[in-house]
Amino acid sequence: MVAASAHWIAATRARESRREDALFVDVFAADLAGDLGFTMMARSEDATGQENSYIPVRVRWFDDAVLAAMSGRLDQVVLLGAGLDTRPFRLDVPHRLRWFEVDRAEVLARKQQILGETPSRCDRRVVAADLRDDWIAPLNAAGFDPSLPTAWIAEGLFFYLGEVGVHSLLGQVAGMSAAGSRLLADIMGAAGLNGPAMQPYRDHCASHGLPPPFGSDDPAGMLDAAGWQLETIVVPGAPGANYGRLPPVPTGPIAGATHLVVANMP
């Protein structure tokens, strides 16, 4: 399901890239999406009756957050659950940057098949590992240096890990983070996760031995419990996470909403 969702997200990035007022341009997205991605996007939007305007906003917000982190001279990034992301190829990141992509081997192989010998803009290193198993040893073997401040990216990830998995991952990441490290993440609200619209996905999880979908209505408390210090929390549609695409919402946390967060390691 996660790998299939990566194709869907790539299709959404490809469509956004064709807009005259595109929030970003990803020239690789269409090939990465393939027929599967565009089919999934169409089915999803047929079911909801509208085009998904949130995903492009989320992608752009993470783009901006990554570049802002780089301005603080962070030399190391770890993208958790990398999927078919292409930021090391399309963002103006420093050449010195070590960019680690952690995901299952089959997902990374699909990306490699499409990207081929395309050069990245930094020192990109792939780490074939399942986040539900031991991913720390493979990351260390790829050259991760826990003494360096690191930007950790968890985009569209926590939803799939379940409550135990999310709290475990946050603790593991905190334990590997030098002072000055940053965590960039999106956290869905818990409202609706047990509702009728989510039942097909919950059934899928139950039949495939996967954890139920995760959301939290206390992102700040969740991060604080893992040792992270919240810096920014914004709801898509608020200033700083709108880009003229979403209905405006107030600044600050909103109960039950999805939140985009930046947290620091003191």
BANU-855788 format. One record per atom (N, C-alpha, C): x negated, y, z negated. Coordinates in steps of 0.2 Angstrom, whole numbers, padded with zeros to 4 digits, always signed. Each point is the difference from the previous one (the first is absolute). Example, Ala and Ser with C-alpha at 12.3 -4.5 7.8 and 13.67 -1.06 7.14 Angstrom:
% residues 2
-0066-0028-0039 +0004+0006+0000 -0004+0006+0000 +0002+0005+0004 -0004+0006-0001 +0004+0005-0003 
% end
This chain:
% residues 266
-0004-0006+0000 +0004+0006+0000 -0004+0006+0000 -0006+0000-0004 -0004+0006+0000 -0003+0001+0006 -0003-0005+0003 -0003+0001+0007 +0005+0002+0005 +0006-0002+0000 +0005+0002+0005 +0001+0007-0001 +0001+0002-0007 +0001+0007-0001 -0005+0005+0002 -0007-0003+0000 -0005+0004+0003 +0001+0002+0007 +0003-0005+0004 +0001+0001+0007 +0006+0006+0001 +0005-0001-0004 +0005+0005+0000 -0003+0007-0002 -0004+0001-0005 -0003+0006-0002 -0004+0003+0006 -0004-0004+0004 -0004+0002+0005 +0005+0002+0006 +0006-0003+0001 +0004+0003+0005 +0003+0006-0002 +0001+0002-0006 +0003+0006-0002 -0006+0006+0001 -0006-0002-0001 -0006+0004+0001 +0000+0002+0008 +0001-0005+0004 -0001+0000+0007 +0005+0005+0002 +0007+0000-0002 +0005+0004+0002 -0002+0007-0002 -0002+0001-0006 -0002+0007-0003 -0005+0003+0005 -0005-0004+0002 -0006+0002+0004 +0002+0003+0006 +0006-0002+0003 +0003+0002+0006 +0004+0007+0000 +0001+0002-0006 +0004+0006-0001 -0004+0007+0002 +0003+0005+0002 -0004+0006+0002 -0002+0003-0007 +0004-0001-0005 -0002+0003-0007 -0002-0005-0005 -0004-0005+0003 -0002-0006-0004 -0004+0002-0006 +0001-0003-0006 -0003+0001-0006 -0007-0003+0000 -0001-0004+0005 -0007-0004+0001 +0000-0003+0006 -0006-0002+0003 +0000-0004+0006 -0004-0006-0001 +0003-0006+0001 -0003-0006-0001 +0000-0004+0007 -0006+0001+0004 +0000-0003+0007 +0000-0008+0000 -0001-0003-0006 +0000-0007-0001 +0006-0003-0002 +0005+0004-0002 +0006-0003-0004 +0004-0004+0005 +0001+0002+0006 +0005-0004+0004 -0003-0007+0002 -0006+0000+0001 -0003-0007+0001 +0000-0004-0006 -0001+0003-0006 +0000-0004-0006 +0007-0002-0002 +0005+0004+0002 +0007-0002-0002 +0002-0006+0004 -0001+0000+0007 +0002-0005+0004 +0007+0000+0001 +0003-0005+0003 +0007-0001+0001 +0003-0001-0007 -0003-0004-0004 +0003-0001-0007 +0001+0006-0004 -0004+0005+0000 +0001+0006-0003 +0005+0004+0002 +0001+0001+0007 +0005+0004+0003 +0007-0003-0001 +0000-0007+0000 +0006-0004-0001 +0003+0001-0007 -0005+0000-0005 +0002+0001-0007 +0002+0007-0001 -0003+0005+0003 +0002+0007-0001 +0007+0001+0002 +0001-0003+0006 +0007+0001+0003 +0005-0003-0005 -0001-0006-0002 +0005-0004-0004 +0001+0004-0007 -0005+0003-0003 +0000+0003-0006 +0004+0007+0001 -0001+0003+0006 +0004+0006+0001 +0007-0001+0002 +0001-0006+0003 +0007-0001+0002 +0004-0002-0006 -0003-0003-0005 +0003-0002-0007 +0002+0007-0004 -0005+0004+0000 +0001+0007-0004 +0004+0005+0004 +0000-0001+0007 +0004+0005+0004 -0004+0007+0001 -0007+0000-0001 -0003+0006+0001 -0008-0002+0000 -0003+0005+0003 -0008-0001+0001 -0003+0001-0007 -0005-0004-0001 -0004+0001-0006 -0004+0006+0000 +0001+0005-0004 -0004+0006+0000 -0004+0000-0006 +0000-0005-0004 -0004+0000-0006 -0007-0002+0001 -0001-0006+0004 -0006-0003+0001 -0005+0005+0003 +0001+0004+0006 -0004+0005+0002 -0003+0005-0005 +0005+0002-0004 -0002+0005-0006 -0004-0004-0005 +0001-0006-0001 -0005-0003-0005 -0007-0001+0003 +0000-0002+0006 -0006+0000+0004 -0004+0006-0001 +0003+0006+0002 -0003+0006+0000 -0002+0002-0007 +0004-0001-0005 -0002+0001-0007 -0006-0003-0002 -0001-0007+0002 -0006-0004-0002 -0006+0003+0004 +0001+0002+0006 -0005+0003+0004 -0003+0006-0004 +0004+0004-0001 -0002+0006-0004 -0003-0001-0007 +0003-0005-0003 -0003-0002-0007 -0007-0003+0001 -0001-0004+0005 -0006-0003+0001 -0006+0006+0002 +0002+0004+0004 -0005+0005+0002 -0001+0005-0006 +0005+0001-0004 -0001+0004-0006 -0005-0003-0005 +0001-0007+0000 -0005-0003-0005 -0007+0000+0003 -0001+0000+0007 -0006+0000+0003 -0004+0007-0002 +0004+0005+0000 -0003+0006-0002 -0003+0001-0006 +0002-0005-0005 -0004+0000-0006 -0006-0005+0000 -0002-0001+0006 -0007-0004+0000 +0001-0007-0002 +0006-0003+0000 +0000-0007-0001 -0003-0004+0006 -0004-0005-0001 -0003-0003+0005 +0002-0008+0001 +0006-0001-0003 +0002-0007+0000 +0008+0000+0000 +0003-0004+0005 +0007-0001+0000 +0002-0007+0000 +0005-0002-0003 +0002-0007+0000 +0008+0000+0002 +0001-0002+0006 +0007-0001+0002 +0003-0006-0002 +0005-0001-0005 +0002-0006-0002 +0006-0002+0004 +0001-0006+0003 +0005-0002+0004 +0000+0004+0006 -0006+0000+0004 -0001+0004+0005 +0004+0000+0006 +0003-0006+0001 +0005-0001+0006 -0004+0002+0006 +0004+0004+0005 -0002+0002+0006 -0002+0007+0000 -0002+0003-0006 -0002+0007+0000 -0006+0001+0004 -0001+0007+0003 -0005+0001+0004 -0004+0007-0002 +0001+0002-0007 -0003+0006-0002 -0007+0001+0001 -0004-0006+0000 -0008+0001+0001 -0001+0002+0007 +0005-0001+0005 -0001+0001+0007 +0002+0007+0002 +0005+0002-0004 +0004+0006+0003 -0001+0007-0005 -0002-0001-0006 -0001+0005-0005 -0007+0003+0001 -0001+0006-0001 -0007+0004+0000 -0003-0001-0007 -0002-0007-0001 -0003-0001-0007 -0008+0000+0001 -0003+0001-0005 -0008+0001+0000 -0003-0007+0002 -0005+0001+0004 -0003-0006+0003 -0003-0005-0006 -0002+0004-0005 -0003-0004-0006 +0005-0004-0004 +0006+0001+0001 +0005-0003-0004 +0000-0008+0001 +0001-0004-0005 +0001-0007+0000 +0007-0001-0001 +0003-0003+0005 +0008-0001+0000 +0001-0008+0000 +0002-0002-0005 +0002-0007-0001 +0007-0002+0001 +0002-0004+0005 +0007-0002+0001 +0001-0007-0003 +0004-0001-0004 +0002-0006-0004 +0006-0003+0003 +0000-0006+0003 +0007-0003+0002 -0002-0007+0002 +0006-0004+0001 -0001-0007+0002 -0004-0001+0006 -0003-0005+0001 -0005-0001+0006 +0004+0000+0007 +0007-0002+0000 +0003+0000+0006 +0002+0007+0002 +0002+0004-0005 +0002+0007+0002 -0006+0004+0003 -0006-0001-0004 -0006+0003+0003 -0002-0002+0007 +0001-0007+0001 -0002-0003+0006 +0004+0003+0006 +0007+0001-0002 +0004+0004+0005 -0002+0007+0002 -0002+0003-0005 -0003+0007+0001 -0006+0000+0005 -0005-0005-0002 -0006+0000+0003 +0001-0002+0008 +0005-0004+0001 +0002-0003+0007 +0002+0006+0004 +0004+0005-0003 +0002+0006+0004 -0006+0005+0000 -0003+0002-0005 -0005+0005+0000 -0006-0002+0003 -0002-0006+0000 -0006-0002+0003 -0006+0003-0002 -0004+0003+0004 -0006+0003-0002 +0000+0008-0001 +0007+0002+0000 +0001+0007-0002 -0004+0003-0006 -0004+0005+0001 -0004+0002-0006 +0004+0004-0005 -0001-0002-0006 +0003+0004-0006 -0004+0007-0001 +0003+0004-0003 -0003+0007-0002 -0004-0001-0006 +0000-0005-0003 -0004-0001-0007 -0002-0007+0000 -0003-0002-0006 -0003-0007-0001 +0006-0004-0002 +0004-0003+0004 +0006-0004-0001 -0002-0007-0001 +0002-0003-0006 -0001-0007-0002 +0006-0003-0001 +0002-0006+0003 +0006-0004-0001 -0002-0005-0006 +0005-0001-0004 +0000-0005-0005 +0006-0004+0000 -0001-0007+0002 +0005-0004+0001 +0002-0003-0007 +0005+0002-0002 +0002-0003-0007 +0008+0002-0001 +0003-0005-0004 +0007+0001-0002 +0000+0004-0007 +0004+0005+0000 +0000+0004-0007 +0003-0004-0005 +0003-0005+0001 +0003-0005-0005 -0005-0005-0003 -0006+0000+0004 -0005-0005-0002 -0006+0004-0002 -0006-0002+0000 -0006+0003-0001 -0002+0004+0006 +0001+0007-0001 -0002+0004+0005 -0006+0005-0002 -0002-0001-0007 -0005+0005-0002 -0007-0003+0002 -0001-0007-0001 -0006-0003+0003 -0002+0002+0007 +0005-0001+0004 -0001+0001+0008 -0002+0008+0001 +0004+0004-0004 -0002+0007+0001 -0007+0002-0003 -0002-0003-0005 -0007+0001-0003 -0005-0002+0005 +0002-0006+0003 -0005-0003+0005 -0001+0004+0006 +0006+0004+0002 -0001+0004+0006 -0003+0007-0002 -0003+0001-0006 -0004+0006-0001 +0003+0005-0004 +0006-0002-0003 +0003+0005-0005 -0004+0002-0006 +0000+0006-0002 -0005+0002-0005 +0005+0003-0006 +0001-0003-0005 +0004+0002-0005 -0002+0007-0004 -0007+0001+0001 -0002+0006-0003 +0001+0007+0003 +0003-0001+0007 +0002+0006+0004 +0007+0002-0001 +0002+0006-0001 +0007+0002+0001 +0003-0003+0006 +0006-0002-0001 +0003-0004+0006 +0007+0003+0001 +0002+0001+0006 +0007+0001+0002 +0004-0006+0001 +0005-0002-0004 +0004-0006+0001 +0006+0001+0004 +0002-0003+0005 +0006+0002+0004 +0005-0006-0001 +0006+0001-0002 +0005-0005+0000 +0006+0002+0003 +0001+0000+0007 +0005+0003+0003 +0005-0006+0002 +0006+0001-0002 +0005-0005+0002 -0002-0007-0003 -0003+0000-0005 -0002-0007-0003 +0003-0002-0006 +0001+0004-0005 +0003-0002-0006 +0007-0004+0000 +0004+0003+0005 +0006-0003+0001 +0000-0008+0001 -0005-0002+0003 -0001-0008+0001 -0003-0004-0005 -0003+0003-0005 -0004-0003-0005 +0004-0003-0006 +0005+0003-0001 +0004-0002-0006 -0003+0004-0007 +0004+0000-0005 -0002+0004-0006 -0007-0003-0003 +0000-0006-0001 -0006-0003-0003 -0006+0001+0005 +0001-0001+0006 -0006+0002+0005 -0002+0007+0000 +0005+0005+0000 -0002+0007+0000 -0004+0002-0006 +0002-0002-0006 -0003+0001-0006 -0007-0003+0000 -0001-0006+0002 -0006-0003+0000 -0005+0003+0005 +0003+0002+0006 -0005+0004+0005 -0002+0006-0003 +0004+0004-0003 -0001+0007-0003 -0006-0001-0005 +0001-0005-0004 -0005-0001-0005 -0007-0002+0003 +0000-0005+0005 -0006-0002+0003 -0004+0006+0003 +0004+0004+0004 -0003+0006+0003 -0002+0005-0005 +0003+0001-0005 -0002+0005-0005 -0007-0003-0003 -0001-0006-0001 -0006-0003-0003 -0006+0000+0005 +0002+0001+0006 -0006+0001+0005 -0001+0007+0002 +0003+0005-0003 +0000+0007+0002 -0005+0004-0004 -0005+0003+0003 -0004+0005-0004 +0004+0006-0001 -0002+0004-0005 +0003+0007-0001 +0000+0004+0006 +0006+0003+0001 +0000+0004+0006 +0004-0004+0006 +0001-0006-0001 +0004-0004+0005 +0007+0003+0001 +0003-0002+0006 +0007+0002+0001 +0004-0005+0002 +0006+0000-0002 +0005-0005+0003 +0006+0003+0004 +0001-0002+0006 +0005+0003+0004 +0005-0005+0001 +0006+0001-0001 +0005-0006+0000 +0007+0003+0001 +0005-0004+0003 +0007+0001+0000 +0003-0005-0005 +0005+0003-0004 +0004-0005-0004 +0007+0001+0001 +0003-0005+0002 +0008+0000+0001 +0003+0001-0007 +0006+0003+0000 +0004+0000-0006 +0003-0007-0001 +0002-0001-0006 +0003-0007-0001 +0008+0000+0002 +0003+0006+0000 +0007+0000+0002 +0001-0004+0007 +0005-0004+0000 +0002-0004+0006 -0004-0006+0002 -0005-0002-0004 -0004-0006+0002 +0004-0006-0002 +0005+0001-0004 +0004-0006-0002 +0007+0000+0004 +0001+0005+0004 +0006+0001+0004 +0001-0004+0006 +0006+0000+0003 +0002-0004+0006 -0005+0001+0006 -0002+0006+0001 -0004+0001+0006 -0007-0004-0001 -0003-0001-0006 -0006-0003-0001 +0001-0008-0001 +0006-0002+0000 +0001-0007-0001 -0004-0005+0005 +0001+0002+0007 -0003-0005+0004 -0008+0000-0001 -0003+0006-0002 -0007-0001-0001 -0002-0003-0006 +0004+0000-0005 +0000-0003-0007 +0000-0008+0002 +0005-0002+0004 +0001-0007+0002 -0006-0002+0003 -0003+0004+0005 -0006-0002+0003 -0006-0001-0005 -0001+0004-0004 -0005-0001-0005 +0001-0006-0004 +0006-0001-0002 +0001-0006-0004 -0001-0007+0003 +0002+0000+0007 -0001-0006+0004 -0007-0001+0002 -0005+0005+0000 -0007+0000+0002 -0004+0000-0006 +0002+0000-0006 -0004+0001-0006 -0004+0006-0001 +0004+0006+0002 -0003+0006+0000 +0003+0004-0006 -0003+0005-0003 +0003+0004-0005 +0005+0004+0002 +0005+0002-0004 +0006+0004+0002 -0003+0007+0001 +0003+0005+0004 -0002+0006+0002 -0001+0004-0007 -0005+0005+0000 -0002+0003-0006 +0001+0008+0001 +0003+0003-0005 +0001+0007+0000 -0001+0002-0007 -0001+0007-0001 +0000+0002-0007 +0003+0007+0000 +0003+0002-0006 +0003+0006-0001 -0004+0004-0005 -0006-0002-0001 -0005+0003-0005 -0007-0001+0003 -0001+0003+0006 -0007+0000+0003 -0005+0002-0005 +0001+0006-0003 -0005+0003-0004 -0002-0005-0006 +0005-0003-0003 -0001-0004-0005 -0004-0007+0002 +0002-0002+0006 -0003-0006+0002 -0008+0001+0002 -0001+0006+0003 -0007+0002+0001 -0004+0001-0007 +0003+0003-0004 -0003+0002-0007 -0002-0007-0003 +0004-0004+0000 -0001-0007-0004 -0006-0004+0003 -0001+0002+0007 -0006-0004+0003 -0006+0004-0001 +0000+0006-0003 -0006+0004-0001 -0001+0006+0005 +0005+0001+0004 +0000+0005+0005 +0003+0007-0002 -0003+0005+0002 +0003+0007-0002 +0003+0003+0006 +0007+0001+0000 +0004+0003+0005 -0003+0007+0002 -0001+0001+0006 -0001+0007+0003 +0005+0003+0004 +0003-0004+0004 +0005+0002+0005 +0006-0005+0000 +0006+0002+0000 +0006-0004+0001 +0005+0004+0004 +0002-0003+0005 +0004+0004+0005 +0005-0005+0003 +0006+0002+0001 +0005-0004+0004 +0000+0002+0007 +0001-0005+0004 +0000+0002+0008 +0006+0005+0001 -0002+0005+0003 +0005+0005+0001 -0001+0007-0004 -0004-0001-0005 -0002+0006-0004 -0006+0003+0004 -0001+0007-0002 -0006+0003+0002 -0007-0004+0000 -0003-0001+0005 -0006-0004+0000 +0001-0007+0002 +0006-0002+0001 +0002-0006+0003 +0006+0000+0004 +0000+0005+0005 +0006+0001+0004 -0002+0001+0007 -0004+0005+0002 -0002+0001+0006 +0005+0001+0005 +0006+0003-0003 +0005+0002+0004 +0005-0006+0003 -0001-0006-0003 +0003-0006+0002 +0006-0002-0004 +0000+0001-0006 +0005-0003-0005 +0004+0006-0003 +0006-0002-0003 +0004+0005-0004 -0004+0002-0006 +0000+0007-0001 -0004+0002-0006 +0002-0002-0006 -0004-0002-0005 +0001-0002-0007 -0005+0004-0004 +0002+0001-0007 -0004+0004-0004 -0007-0003-0001 -0004+0004-0003 -0007-0002-0002 +0001-0004-0006 -0005-0005-0001 +0000-0004-0006 +0004-0006+0000 -0001-0005-0005 +0003-0006+0000 +0008+0000+0000 +0003-0005+0004 +0007+0000+0000 +0002-0008-0002 +0004-0001-0005 +0002-0006-0002 +0003-0004+0006 -0003-0006+0001 +0003-0005+0005 -0003+0001+0006 -0004+0005+0002 -0003+0001+0006 -0007-0003+0001 -0002-0001+0007 -0007-0002+0001 -0004+0006-0001 -0006-0001-0003 -0005+0005-0002 -0007-0002+0004 -0003+0006+0002 -0007-0001+0003 -0004+0003-0006 -0005-0003-0002 -0004+0002-0006 -0008+0000+0002 -0003+0004-0003 -0007+0000-0001 -0002+0000-0007 -0004-0005-0002 -0003+0000-0007 -0007+0000+0000 -0003+0002-0006 -0007+0000+0000 -0003-0005-0006 -0006-0002+0000 -0003-0004-0005 -0004+0005-0004 +0002+0002-0006 -0004+0005-0004 -0007-0003-0002 
% end
